[in-house]
Structures are given as C-alpha cells and as structure tokens.
C-alpha cells in the first residue's frame, strides 16, 4: 500500500495504526479537501479521539483540521447573519425615510420673506409649528366628511428649550383674530393683507402663510414645521396600544364618530381622533374647551410613549415612526428619519412635568364674541419669554394666572427692581387625564 504521495507505507501493526505527525503529514500539506475528510474519517474508524497517538487514538492532525473547518464555517455563518441584519435594518430605514413628504414650496416661499422674519431663538432653542390638518383628501380621511380645500384644525407652537430640559406647547385658537399678511395661494394668485381669523392663513396660503402669521403674532422665528393629518394621529395612538382617559359622563357624538361610556377606558386611534375633535357634545361646545382637551390628551400620549420605553425599544418605536412618517409633511430640515430621530432623542430626557401645554391668553373679540383676541400684557409676556428662551411657568386651570409676586432668580440677580415672574394657565404631561 502507498500513501498519497506515492511513498511505500510501513507495515501495519496488528493492534494499532501508526501515529501521524502534524509536521510531516502529507495530507495537511497538500490541502486537498478530500484527503482532509479522509484523514478525519480514518481517526473515527480507529475508535478513538484526542491528540495522543497510541492504541485506540486518532490522528491529531485530523482533529485540528476539522476544528479549523468548523471555525471557518462559523465565521462565514456569522458574517451572513450580520449582513442579513444590516440589510433588514437598511430596508426599514429606507422605508421610513421614504414615507416622509418634503414641503419644498413652503421653504421657497419663506426664503422670499427672510428679511422680514424674526431673529433665531436664543440659546439654541428650537421652535416647531405643528399643524393638524383636517384635510379630507385620500381614502383614509374621506369618511370624515367633505370640505373644500385645506383647513387647519389645530395649530401648536412647540418651543424646545436650548438646554433640552423642557418643552412648551402653545396652542393658537383657530378663531383668534390676527394680522394675516398677503400670501401666495396654491393657484399662484395672492391674497390681500387683512385682519382675519387665524385659520384663514392656512386655508388660503398653506403652511408658509401660517408660519408668517405666527411669526408676526409672536415675534418668534419658526425653525421647522410639520403638517399631520387624521390618519397619522390615529396611527400613532394605535402604535402605543391606545391612551387612557377618564370621562365623567358618556359621549355620543355622531359628527365625531364617537360613542363612549363614562369612566376610565383606553381609547384606540379612531376613538382618540373623535375625542380630540368633538366640539358640540363635550363641555360647553367651545373651541376653547376642545383645545384644553387636546392638550390633555397629547400630554397623556407623551407620557404613554415615555412610560412604555418606546424611545429606547426599536420594536416598539418602529410602529410609531411608521405611523408618523406616513402622514407627515415637513420642511427640508426635518425630512429625513435621522432628523426626526435626533429631534426625538433631544426630548428623551425631558420629564413629563416639564412638558407643558397652554393656550395663548385670549378673550372674546370686541366686534364678534364668537371670535377671540389676545389678552394683554399677558400674551406679550408669553411671547417674550419664548423669544428669550426664558422659563415659562404654567399653573393648573383652577389656579389664578398672574404676573406673580415671585421674582425671577438669575435674571434679576443684582437688580434693584426685580421683575415679577408671570404665570400662565395650562397643564403638563405628568397630569394625565385620570386624576
């Protein structure tokens, strides 16, 4: 018998096979795959294992080579697994990223009026205008009735403090009488500058006109804007498995597609949308009462997101992001998943009690009690604090807002005439909707 190199082999011993040396084993040097497997099989047939030659032992060269082969297979499998995970992650990222609609028209229109716009916020604070659109376009929104053109159901100025330790959401009533500038319409024509209801700006001039109107009203420069429709709101509520509310009496509102019993219950997306939109059958039927309800619900939603650890759990965060991105139209500065994630992450450390909600101080309009006008000097004090990125103190609605007897600490240090700290009526995310 000859070995694989053709050299005559030693005679076989009766009781054992000869031991093979790794240094001289021609099978290992040849690197032939068939010989490697043959060497391993020969060791198995000898009935032994281990690295010691002798009676019942197998060739150590075969064991070493088989171990190396399994290491190579394991490394290859791990590489394929990592590539698969990376591919799936990239697919999810691209899907979410492509969901977002970029509003280039608004950005271009605002650029034409850049000289008249306010200066950026102090201390790196960010001001984002959130516009809840009650458009009936699309199959998902058509069932809520017919309405011509675009309408703004809710508008909130979200101020994120420069130190990222607080956030203040200020609702602007749609019936507030404001100075609306001349704006470009979707048809290319221009409206005339006039005193009109606030929601007139969005109906005729879209997001650009709304932003310019808010900036004129407050003196606060808007860094970004987001337009969210009915379907997006519902999806975000469903993505966190609903939001808990407590009702003192049952609700049956056909226009809002809402029927609820009294007591504590968890609303799904469809019910939540009806709850924040209902006007005629809840409270006194005013837009003021509805805004208060919207603020409380948004606070409860924020608290639900944080308490469930959604922001830190990819499997829970994805459905929220998917629902949000599919229904968001935003400016080029927030039109990527990375931009939205960075914004969300910047608010991750804000405690619920520091996420505050309020409405601009207002009163019935003199010429029409069904419209609103600003209460001064309270409104100007609020806007000034937003511009300076100064703390905004919000008290419960049953407390009495005032210019305050307390004085501001750091801002009045060393001053002989300390300024009183104003307070404003509102709520925060820690309050929830169930006392």
Secondary structure as the mmCIF struct_conf table of DSSP 4:
data_model
#
loop_
_struct_conf.conf_type_id
_struct_conf.id
_struct_conf.beg_label_comp_id
_struct_conf.beg_label_asym_id
_struct_conf.beg_label_seq_id
_struct_conf.end_label_comp_id
_struct_conf.end_label_asym_id
_struct_conf.end_label_seq_id
STRN STRN1 UNK A 2 UNK A 2
TURN_TY1_P TURN_TY1_P1 UNK A 4 UNK A 5
BEND BEND1 UNK A 6 UNK A 6
HELX_LH_PP_P HELX_LH_PP_P1 UNK A 7 UNK A 7
STRN STRN2 UNK A 8 UNK A 8
HELX_LH_PP_P HELX_LH_PP_P2 UNK A 9 UNK A 13
BEND BEND2 UNK A 14 UNK A 15
HELX_LH_PP_P HELX_LH_PP_P3 UNK A 17 UNK A 21
TURN_TY1_P TURN_TY1_P2 UNK A 22 UNK A 24
HELX_RH_AL_P HELX_RH_AL_P1 UNK A 26 UNK A 30
TURN_TY1_P TURN_TY1_P3 UNK A 31 UNK A 31
HELX_RH_AL_P HELX_RH_AL_P2 UNK A 33 UNK A 45
TURN_TY1_P TURN_TY1_P4 UNK A 46 UNK A 47
BEND BEND3 UNK A 50 UNK A 51
BEND BEND4 UNK A 54 UNK A 54
TURN_TY1_P TURN_TY1_P5 UNK A 55 UNK A 56
HELX_RH_AL_P HELX_RH_AL_P3 UNK A 60 UNK A 99
HELX_LH_PP_P HELX_LH_PP_P4 UNK A 100 UNK A 100
STRN STRN3 UNK A 101 UNK A 102
HELX_RH_AL_P HELX_RH_AL_P4 UNK A 104 UNK A 112
TURN_TY1_P TURN_TY1_P6 UNK A 113 UNK A 113
HELX_RH_3T_P HELX_RH_3T_P1 UNK A 114 UNK A 116
BEND BEND5 UNK A 117 UNK A 117
HELX_LH_PP_P HELX_LH_PP_P5 UNK A 118 UNK A 121
HELX_RH_3T_P HELX_RH_3T_P2 UNK A 122 UNK A 124
STRN STRN4 UNK A 126 UNK A 133
BEND BEND6 UNK A 138 UNK A 138
TURN_TY1_P TURN_TY1_P7 UNK A 139 UNK A 141
HELX_RH_3T_P HELX_RH_3T_P3 UNK A 142 UNK A 144
BEND BEND7 UNK A 148 UNK A 149
STRN STRN5 UNK A 152 UNK A 160
TURN_TY1_P TURN_TY1_P8 UNK A 162 UNK A 163
BEND BEND8 UNK A 164 UNK A 165
STRN STRN6 UNK A 167 UNK A 171
TURN_TY1_P TURN_TY1_P9 UNK A 174 UNK A 175
STRN STRN7 UNK A 176 UNK A 176
STRN STRN8 UNK A 177 UNK A 180
HELX_LH_PP_P HELX_LH_PP_P6 UNK A 181 UNK A 182
STRN STRN9 UNK A 184 UNK A 184
TURN_TY1_P TURN_TY1_P10 UNK A 186 UNK A 187
BEND BEND9 UNK A 188 UNK A 188
STRN STRN10 UNK A 190 UNK A 190
HELX_LH_PP_P HELX_LH_PP_P7 UNK A 191 UNK A 193
STRN STRN11 UNK A 194 UNK A 197
TURN_TY1_P TURN_TY1_P11 UNK A 198 UNK A 198
HELX_RH_AL_P HELX_RH_AL_P5 UNK A 199 UNK A 218
HELX_LH_PP_P HELX_LH_PP_P8 UNK A 220 UNK A 222
STRN STRN12 UNK A 224 UNK A 228
HELX_RH_AL_P HELX_RH_AL_P6 UNK A 230 UNK A 239
TURN_TY1_P TURN_TY1_P12 UNK A 240 UNK A 241
STRN STRN13 UNK A 243 UNK A 247
BEND BEND10 UNK A 248 UNK A 249
STRN STRN14 UNK A 251 UNK A 253
TURN_TY1_P TURN_TY1_P13 UNK A 254 UNK A 257
STRN STRN15 UNK A 258 UNK A 260
BEND BEND11 UNK A 262 UNK A 262
STRN STRN16 UNK A 263 UNK A 267
HELX_RH_AL_P HELX_RH_AL_P7 UNK A 269 UNK A 277
BEND BEND12 UNK A 280 UNK A 282
TURN_TY1_P TURN_TY1_P14 UNK A 283 UNK A 284
BEND BEND13 UNK A 285 UNK A 285
HELX_RH_AL_P HELX_RH_AL_P8 UNK A 287 UNK A 307
TURN_TY1_P TURN_TY1_P15 UNK A 308 UNK A 309
HELX_RH_3T_P HELX_RH_3T_P4 UNK A 310 UNK A 312
HELX_RH_AL_P HELX_RH_AL_P9 UNK A 314 UNK A 325
TURN_TY1_P TURN_TY1_P16 UNK A 326 UNK A 327
STRN STRN17 UNK A 328 UNK A 330
TURN_TY1_P TURN_TY1_P17 UNK A 332 UNK A 333
BEND BEND14 UNK A 334 UNK A 334
BEND BEND15 UNK A 336 UNK A 336
HELX_RH_AL_P HELX_RH_AL_P10 UNK A 337 UNK A 346
TURN_TY1_P TURN_TY1_P18 UNK A 347 UNK A 349
HELX_RH_3T_P HELX_RH_3T_P5 UNK A 352 UNK A 354
STRN STRN18 UNK A 355 UNK A 359
STRN STRN19 UNK A 362 UNK A 365
TURN_TY1_P TURN_TY1_P19 UNK A 366 UNK A 367
STRN STRN20 UNK A 368 UNK A 374
TURN_TY1_P TURN_TY1_P20 UNK A 376 UNK A 377
HELX_RH_AL_P HELX_RH_AL_P11 UNK A 378 UNK A 388
TURN_TY1_P TURN_TY1_P21 UNK A 389 UNK A 389
STRN STRN21 UNK A 393 UNK A 395
TURN_TY1_P TURN_TY1_P22 UNK A 397 UNK A 398
BEND BEND16 UNK A 399 UNK A 399
BEND BEND17 UNK A 403 UNK A 403
BEND BEND18 UNK A 405 UNK A 406
STRN STRN22 UNK A 407 UNK A 407
TURN_TY1_P TURN_TY1_P23 UNK A 409 UNK A 409
HELX_RH_3T_P HELX_RH_3T_P6 UNK A 410 UNK A 412
TURN_TY1_P TURN_TY1_P24 UNK A 413 UNK A 414
BEND BEND19 UNK A 416 UNK A 417
HELX_LH_PP_P HELX_LH_PP_P9 UNK A 418 UNK A 419
STRN STRN23 UNK A 420 UNK A 420
HELX_LH_PP_P HELX_LH_PP_P10 UNK A 421 UNK A 422
STRN STRN24 UNK A 423 UNK A 428
TURN_TY1_P TURN_TY1_P25 UNK A 429 UNK A 431
BEND BEND20 UNK A 433 UNK A 433
#
